[in-house]
Amino acid sequence: MEQFIAKYIKNIKVNLKFKIAMLSLSSALVIIDLATKFIADDILKTKTIPVIDGFFNFALAYNTGVSFSMFNDLSQGPVILATIAIVAGILLYDVVMFSTRKVDIVGYALIASGAFANGIDRIMNGHVIDFLDFYYKNWHYPTFNLADCFIFIGVAILLLEGFFTKKAKNI
């Protein structure tokens, strides 16, 4: 147990300033996401705002499910999903503190930011506010928000880093 604690403390100390910066950035991203949702909920209740005609609108949508409104029909869905999001965010913040590689820290911090922001939104409103609406002719992508972007970018960073790291090891 003593070795585990020593290793844990050592890993926290690695890149400590960078980790603190990433945790600060994560907190700022959560605040930015919640602020944009508040603004969208206020402004878009009665209208959709075209940004790029035929391609992108600001349009309000309430998501009671998970990604792309899956599981919207769960009666206890908001409570279950908010709990999962908050726990995932806490675990990811722990991973950030335990990680030693900067690219991992960035990826996990972004994912944690999105998970926390959507979890907080779900607890406060019983749903997640989405407002970024992309479409082209008959094709329509599910409406999403900034927290979803943070999660997507974080996952992409980790996947790309893992792909290139494995390729480098095989050479």
C-alpha positions as CSV (number, residue, x, y, z in Angstrom):
1,M,0.0,0.0,0.0
2,E,2.8,2.3,0.9
3,Q,4.4,1.8,-2.6
4,F,1.1,2.5,-4.3
5,I,0.7,5.8,-2.4
6,A,4.3,6.8,-3.2
7,K,3.8,6.0,-6.9
8,Y,0.5,7.9,-6.9
9,I,2.1,11.0,-5.3
10,K,5.0,10.8,-7.8
11,N,2.7,10.6,-10.7
12,I,0.7,13.6,-9.4
13,K,3.9,15.6,-9.2
14,V,4.8,14.8,-12.9
15,N,3.8,17.8,-14.9
16,L,2.0,19.3,-11.9
17,K,1.9,22.8,-13.3
18,F,0.5,21.5,-16.6
19,K,-2.1,19.4,-14.8
20,I,-3.2,22.4,-12.8
21,A,-3.4,24.4,-16.0
22,M,-5.5,21.7,-17.6
23,L,-7.8,21.4,-14.6
24,S,-8.3,25.2,-14.6
25,L,-9.0,25.0,-18.4
26,S,-11.5,22.2,-17.7
27,S,-13.3,24.3,-15.1
28,A,-13.4,27.3,-17.6
29,L,-14.8,25.0,-20.3
30,V,-17.6,23.8,-18.0
31,I,-18.5,27.4,-17.2
32,I,-18.4,28.4,-20.9
33,D,-20.6,25.4,-21.9
34,L,-23.2,26.1,-19.2
35,A,-23.2,29.8,-20.1
36,T,-23.8,29.0,-23.8
37,K,-26.6,26.6,-22.9
38,F,-28.2,29.3,-20.7
39,I,-28.0,31.8,-23.5
40,A,-29.3,29.4,-26.1
41,D,-32.2,28.4,-23.9
42,D,-33.1,32.0,-23.5
43,I,-32.7,33.2,-27.1
44,L,-33.7,30.2,-29.1
45,K,-37.0,29.3,-27.3
46,T,-39.0,31.1,-30.0
47,K,-36.7,31.0,-33.0
48,T,-34.0,29.3,-34.9
49,I,-31.1,31.4,-36.0
50,P,-29.6,30.5,-39.4
51,V,-25.8,30.9,-39.3
52,I,-24.8,29.3,-42.7
53,D,-27.9,29.0,-44.8
54,G,-28.6,25.4,-45.8
55,F,-25.9,24.0,-43.5
56,F,-25.8,25.3,-39.9
57,N,-28.4,26.8,-37.5
58,F,-28.6,27.7,-33.8
59,A,-31.7,25.7,-32.9
60,L,-32.8,24.7,-29.4
61,A,-33.3,21.0,-28.5
62,Y,-33.8,19.4,-25.1
63,N,-32.1,16.0,-24.9
64,T,-33.5,13.8,-22.1
65,G,-31.5,10.8,-23.3
66,V,-27.8,10.3,-24.0
67,S,-25.9,11.0,-27.2
68,F,-28.2,11.7,-30.1
69,S,-31.3,11.4,-27.8
70,M,-30.9,7.6,-27.2
71,F,-32.8,6.3,-24.2
72,N,-35.2,9.3,-24.1
73,D,-37.9,7.1,-22.7
74,L,-36.2,6.1,-19.4
75,S,-38.4,7.2,-16.5
76,Q,-35.4,7.7,-14.2
77,G,-33.2,8.6,-17.1
78,P,-32.1,12.1,-16.1
79,V,-31.1,11.0,-12.5
80,I,-29.3,7.9,-13.8
81,L,-27.5,9.7,-16.6
82,A,-26.5,12.7,-14.5
83,T,-25.1,10.4,-11.9
84,I,-23.1,8.5,-14.5
85,A,-21.8,11.7,-16.0
86,I,-20.7,13.2,-12.7
87,V,-19.0,9.9,-11.6
88,A,-17.3,9.7,-15.0
89,G,-16.1,13.2,-14.7
90,I,-14.7,12.6,-11.2
91,L,-12.9,9.4,-12.4
92,L,-11.5,11.3,-15.4
93,Y,-10.2,14.1,-13.2
94,D,-8.4,11.4,-11.2
95,V,-7.0,10.0,-14.4
96,V,-5.7,13.5,-15.3
97,M,-3.9,13.7,-11.9
98,F,-2.5,10.2,-12.3
99,S,-1.4,10.5,-15.9
100,T,2.2,11.3,-16.8
101,R,1.9,12.1,-20.5
102,K,0.7,15.6,-21.5
103,V,-1.4,14.4,-24.5
104,D,-3.3,12.0,-22.2
105,I,-3.9,14.8,-19.7
106,V,-5.3,17.0,-22.4
107,G,-7.6,14.3,-23.8
108,Y,-9.0,13.2,-20.4
109,A,-9.4,16.8,-19.2
110,L,-11.5,17.6,-22.3
111,I,-13.7,14.4,-21.8
112,A,-14.1,15.2,-18.1
113,S,-15.1,18.8,-18.9
114,G,-17.8,17.6,-21.3
115,A,-19.1,14.9,-18.9
116,F,-19.3,17.4,-16.0
117,A,-21.0,20.1,-18.0
118,N,-23.6,17.8,-19.4
119,G,-24.1,16.2,-16.0
120,I,-24.6,19.5,-14.3
121,D,-27.0,20.6,-17.1
122,R,-29.0,17.4,-16.6
123,I,-29.2,17.9,-12.8
124,M,-30.2,21.5,-13.2
125,N,-32.8,21.1,-16.0
126,G,-33.7,17.4,-16.2
127,H,-32.3,17.4,-19.7
128,V,-29.3,18.6,-21.7
129,I,-29.6,21.7,-23.8
130,D,-28.4,21.2,-27.4
131,F,-28.2,24.1,-29.9
132,L,-25.6,23.4,-32.6
133,D,-27.6,22.1,-35.6
134,F,-25.9,20.9,-38.8
135,Y,-27.8,19.7,-41.9
136,Y,-27.5,19.5,-45.7
137,K,-30.6,19.1,-47.9
138,N,-32.3,15.9,-46.5
139,W,-29.4,15.0,-44.2
140,H,-29.6,16.2,-40.6
141,Y,-27.0,15.6,-37.9
142,P,-28.3,15.3,-34.3
143,T,-28.2,18.7,-32.5
144,F,-25.4,18.9,-30.0
145,N,-23.6,21.4,-27.7
146,L,-20.1,22.5,-26.7
147,A,-19.7,19.8,-24.0
148,D,-20.3,17.2,-26.7
149,C,-17.5,18.9,-28.8
150,F,-15.1,18.7,-25.8
151,I,-15.8,15.0,-25.4
152,F,-15.4,14.3,-29.1
153,I,-12.1,16.2,-29.3
154,G,-10.8,14.5,-26.1
155,V,-11.6,11.1,-27.5
156,A,-10.1,11.9,-30.9
157,I,-6.9,13.1,-29.2
158,L,-6.6,9.9,-27.2
159,L,-7.4,7.7,-30.2
160,L,-4.9,9.4,-32.5
161,E,-2.3,9.4,-29.8
162,G,-2.8,5.7,-29.2
163,F,-2.7,5.0,-32.9
164,F,0.5,6.8,-33.6
165,T,2.1,5.6,-30.4
166,K,1.4,1.9,-31.4
167,K,2.7,2.5,-34.9
168,A,5.9,4.0,-33.5
169,K,6.4,1.0,-31.2
170,N,6.0,-1.5,-34.1
171,I,8.7,0.1,-36.3
